[in-house]
Amino acid sequence: MSHATIASATASVAEAASTVAAEATSQGAPVVGQFFRSLTPDLTSPVQLILLALAGYFTVRSALASRSKGPEKFAMANVQEVVVPTKRDFTPQELAECDGHDEGTALHIAVRGVVYDVSKARGFYGPGGPYANFAGRDASRGLALGAFDTRILTDLEDPIDTLKDLNKAENEALDEWATFFAGKYVPVGRLVDAPMTPERKAAAETKAAAETKAAAEKKATAEAEVAATESKKDV
């Protein structure tokens, strides 16, 4: 800051003090006038000159600071609203609706019974992503086995996969994935079985009977092959 700027500010302070003192006296307020007259500097006093110089310096510095652009003032309009989805229960059918097929659709994945919002990672779980087959589905078994194709997914009409047949290594792998999801994504609910309506119960029984029959036929075929092999050995 130049000496000329400080001198100008000092002169302005002195002139203001003299003006106020004169006006106060003329308006019949001698005490006020005397007070402001005492502020009028004696330019022959080195002490007063130093004090006035300091006063001028801080006055100009304050004025310049007020003109400079400081940090943006806080305003609610500048606060971005973060929407945290309400926790709820999802049936497999309801979860399937959250497959992120477009930008306006939520993108959720279930891991060990917990449903996570993975919308911020559409590049991975959205259409065309490496894990897109898990979008809107229970990804637990696929993550445990390291299999990412649709064949590993449980049918939407079936009960939730209990994962009871996983071995120790597979359970450990799934636990690592569950920890990863819990630390990175927002949990929005739980995966629950749909109510067992008469129609679903009948369909489940029919499917179970078909699977039992298929398993029995497979076992019978295997036993027949073993018997045929043994008979050849005896010939």
Backbone torsions as a table, in degrees:
resi	resn	phi	psi	omega
1	MET	NA	134.3	-174.0
2	SER	-80.1	157.8	176.6
3	HIS	-63.7	-33.6	-179.6
4	ALA	-62.8	-39.1	179.6
5	THR	-66.1	-44.0	178.6
6	ILE	-63.6	-43.7	-179.8
7	ALA	-61.6	-40.4	179.6
8	SER	-63.3	-42.7	179.6
9	ALA	-65.7	-39.2	179.7
10	THR	-62.9	-44.3	178.7
11	ALA	-62.2	-37.8	179.5
12	SER	-64.7	-40.7	178.3
13	VAL	-63.5	-44.8	-178.6
14	ALA	-64.2	-43.4	-179.6
15	GLU	-63.6	-39.8	-180.0
16	ALA	-64.7	-43.6	-180.0
17	ALA	-61.9	-42.5	179.5
18	SER	-64.5	-42.7	-178.6
19	THR	-62.7	-46.7	179.8
20	VAL	-63.0	-39.8	-180.0
21	ALA	-62.5	-44.4	-179.6
22	ALA	-64.5	-44.1	-179.3
23	GLU	-66.0	-38.3	179.7
24	ALA	-64.9	-40.2	179.8
25	THR	-66.6	-42.5	-179.1
26	SER	-67.3	-26.2	-179.2
27	GLN	-90.6	8.7	174.6
28	GLY	83.9	28.8	178.6
29	ALA	-123.8	70.6	-175.3
30	PRO	-61.0	-32.8	-178.4
31	VAL	-65.8	-44.7	177.6
32	VAL	-63.2	-43.0	179.3
33	GLY	-61.4	-40.0	179.1
34	GLN	-63.8	-37.8	-179.6
35	PHE	-63.2	-49.8	-178.4
36	PHE	-70.9	-28.0	177.1
37	ARG	-66.1	-30.3	179.4
38	SER	-69.4	-20.5	178.1
39	LEU	-81.6	-15.9	179.9
40	THR	-68.3	121.7	-172.3
41	PRO	-72.6	150.1	171.1
42	ASP	-95.3	104.0	-173.3
43	LEU	-68.7	-5.8	176.3
44	THR	-90.5	-6.6	-177.7
45	SER	-95.8	119.5	178.9
46	PRO	-59.4	-37.4	-178.2
47	VAL	-63.4	-47.1	-179.1
48	GLN	-66.5	-34.6	178.0
49	LEU	-63.0	-41.8	179.1
50	ILE	-64.4	-44.5	-179.6
51	LEU	-63.0	-42.4	179.5
52	LEU	-66.2	-36.5	178.5
53	ALA	-63.4	-42.0	178.4
54	LEU	-65.1	-42.3	179.5
55	ALA	-62.0	-41.4	178.3
56	GLY	-65.3	-38.6	-179.5
57	TYR	-61.6	-49.5	-177.5
58	PHE	-70.5	-29.3	176.9
59	THR	-65.3	-48.1	-179.9
60	VAL	-66.4	-40.2	-179.9
61	ARG	-62.8	-40.7	178.5
62	SER	-64.7	-40.5	-179.6
63	ALA	-65.3	-42.4	179.1
64	LEU	-66.3	-37.3	179.8
65	ALA	-65.5	-37.3	-179.0
66	SER	-68.7	-24.8	179.5
67	ARG	-82.2	-25.6	-178.9
68	SER	-74.2	151.5	-177.9
69	LYS	-78.8	114.9	178.7
70	GLY	-93.9	-168.4	179.3
71	PRO	-64.3	148.3	-178.5
72	GLU	-63.3	132.6	-178.7
73	LYS	-68.2	147.3	179.4
74	PHE	-68.1	136.8	175.8
75	ALA	-150.7	140.0	-178.9
76	MET	-59.1	-28.3	-179.3
77	ALA	-65.8	-22.0	-178.8
78	ASN	-88.3	-6.3	-178.4
79	VAL	-88.0	120.9	178.7
80	GLN	-80.4	127.1	-178.8
81	GLU	-74.5	126.8	177.6
82	VAL	-101.3	116.2	-177.4
83	VAL	-91.4	115.8	176.8
84	VAL	-100.2	113.8	-177.6
85	PRO	-57.7	145.0	178.7
86	THR	-73.6	135.6	179.5
87	LYS	-69.3	140.5	-177.7
88	ARG	-155.6	176.7	175.5
89	ASP	-97.7	139.5	178.2
90	PHE	-120.1	128.8	167.3
91	THR	-81.3	162.9	178.2
92	PRO	-55.2	-36.8	179.6
93	GLN	-67.8	-40.0	178.7
94	GLU	-69.3	-37.4	178.4
95	LEU	-64.6	-35.9	-178.7
96	ALA	-62.8	-23.5	177.9
97	GLU	-72.7	-18.4	-178.6
98	CYS	-98.4	58.0	-176.2
99	ASP	-100.0	4.1	175.5
100	GLY	60.9	33.1	-177.4
101	HIS	-66.9	-16.9	171.1
102	ASP	-146.0	172.8	-174.3
103	GLU	-63.7	-23.7	-178.8
104	GLY	-88.0	-0.1	-178.1
105	THR	-107.0	135.1	178.4
106	ALA	-63.3	153.9	-179.5
107	LEU	-124.4	105.0	-176.1
108	HIS	-122.4	152.6	176.4
109	ILE	-140.7	141.6	177.8
110	ALA	-103.1	136.0	176.7
111	VAL	-137.0	119.2	-178.4
112	ARG	52.0	44.4	173.8
113	GLY	83.5	-5.0	179.5
114	VAL	-105.9	132.7	179.7
115	VAL	-96.5	128.2	-178.9
116	TYR	-115.3	145.5	173.2
117	ASP	-88.5	110.2	-179.2
118	VAL	-110.3	27.2	-177.1
119	SER	-59.0	-30.1	-177.9
120	LYS	-74.5	-6.1	179.9
121	ALA	-121.2	46.9	-179.1
122	ARG	-61.4	-27.1	179.1
123	GLY	-63.7	-25.0	179.4
124	PHE	-97.1	-43.3	-172.5
125	TYR	-107.1	-11.1	179.4
126	GLY	-81.8	-179.1	-179.6
127	PRO	-52.6	128.7	179.7
128	GLY	87.5	-8.7	-179.3
129	GLY	-79.7	163.2	-178.2
130	PRO	-64.6	-23.3	179.5
131	TYR	-114.5	25.7	-176.1
132	ALA	-60.8	-27.9	-179.9
133	ASN	-66.2	-18.3	179.7
134	PHE	-88.7	-7.6	-177.5
135	ALA	-61.6	124.2	179.3
136	GLY	72.7	17.6	-176.6
137	ARG	-133.1	169.7	173.0
138	ASP	-83.0	111.0	-175.0
139	ALA	-93.1	5.2	-170.9
140	SER	-56.4	-54.3	-176.4
141	ARG	-64.6	-41.3	-179.9
142	GLY	-62.0	-41.2	179.2
143	LEU	-68.6	-37.3	179.9
144	ALA	-65.7	-37.9	-176.8
145	LEU	-94.3	-9.6	-176.7
146	GLY	70.5	30.9	179.8
147	ALA	-115.1	130.7	-172.1
148	PHE	-121.2	16.2	178.6
149	ASP	-96.4	168.2	-173.9
150	THR	-69.1	-18.8	-177.7
151	ARG	-65.7	-21.9	-177.2
152	ILE	-83.4	-11.6	-175.3
153	LEU	-80.3	145.9	177.0
154	THR	-78.6	140.3	177.8
155	ASP	-60.2	141.1	-176.6
156	LEU	-61.6	-25.8	-179.5
157	GLU	-86.5	-9.5	-178.6
158	ASP	-85.2	159.3	173.3
159	PRO	-61.1	159.9	179.4
160	ILE	-62.0	138.9	-179.9
161	ASP	-61.3	122.8	-179.1
162	THR	-80.0	-18.5	178.5
163	LEU	62.4	18.6	-176.2
164	LYS	-67.5	-20.9	-176.9
165	ASP	-88.8	0.1	179.3
166	LEU	-68.9	141.7	176.8
167	ASN	-85.6	-177.4	-175.4
168	LYS	-61.5	-46.5	-178.2
169	ALA	-63.8	-40.2	179.7
170	GLU	-67.5	-39.4	177.0
171	ASN	-65.2	-38.7	178.8
172	GLU	-66.0	-40.5	178.3
173	ALA	-63.1	-42.0	179.3
174	LEU	-66.9	-37.5	177.7
175	ASP	-61.6	-38.0	178.4
176	GLU	-65.1	-41.7	177.4
177	TRP	-64.9	-41.7	-179.2
178	ALA	-62.1	-39.4	177.3
179	THR	-65.2	-40.7	178.6
180	PHE	-60.9	-49.1	-178.6
181	PHE	-64.1	-41.2	-178.9
182	ALA	-63.2	-30.9	-178.8
183	GLY	-87.7	-15.4	-173.5
184	LYS	-112.5	-29.8	-172.9
185	TYR	-122.2	159.2	-177.5
186	VAL	-84.1	124.1	175.4
187	PRO	-75.2	131.7	-176.3
188	VAL	-116.5	-3.3	178.9
189	GLY	166.6	-167.1	-179.6
190	ARG	-120.4	153.7	175.3
191	LEU	-93.5	123.2	-177.7
192	VAL	-129.7	154.7	176.6
193	ASP	-69.4	145.1	175.6
194	ALA	-69.2	152.5	177.7
195	PRO	-55.2	140.8	-178.4
196	MET	-83.6	90.3	176.5
197	THR	-77.1	162.4	177.5
198	PRO	-55.4	-37.9	-179.5
199	GLU	-66.4	-44.4	179.6
200	ARG	-67.5	-37.7	178.8
201	LYS	-63.1	-45.1	179.5
202	ALA	-62.9	-41.5	180.0
203	ALA	-65.6	-40.0	179.4
204	ALA	-64.9	-41.5	179.2
205	GLU	-65.2	-41.2	178.9
206	THR	-63.1	-43.1	179.8
207	LYS	-65.9	-41.8	180.0
208	ALA	-63.3	-40.0	178.5
209	ALA	-64.6	-40.7	179.5
210	ALA	-65.6	-40.8	179.7
211	GLU	-67.0	-38.9	177.8
212	THR	-63.2	-43.9	179.2
213	LYS	-63.3	-43.0	179.9
214	ALA	-63.8	-40.7	179.2
215	ALA	-64.8	-39.6	179.3
216	ALA	-65.8	-41.1	179.1
217	GLU	-65.6	-39.3	178.9
218	LYS	-64.7	-40.5	179.5
219	LYS	-66.3	-42.5	179.6
220	ALA	-62.8	-39.7	178.8
221	THR	-63.6	-43.6	179.7
222	ALA	-63.5	-41.3	179.5
223	GLU	-65.8	-37.9	178.9
224	ALA	-65.3	-38.0	178.9
225	GLU	-66.2	-39.1	178.3
226	VAL	-65.2	-43.3	-180.0
227	ALA	-63.4	-40.0	179.3
228	ALA	-64.3	-38.3	178.9
229	THR	-65.6	-40.1	180.0
230	GLU	-67.0	-38.5	-179.5
231	SER	-65.8	-33.5	177.7
232	LYS	-66.7	-34.0	-179.7
233	LYS	-66.9	-31.3	-176.9
234	ASP	-77.7	-16.9	-177.8
235	VAL	-75.6	NA	NA
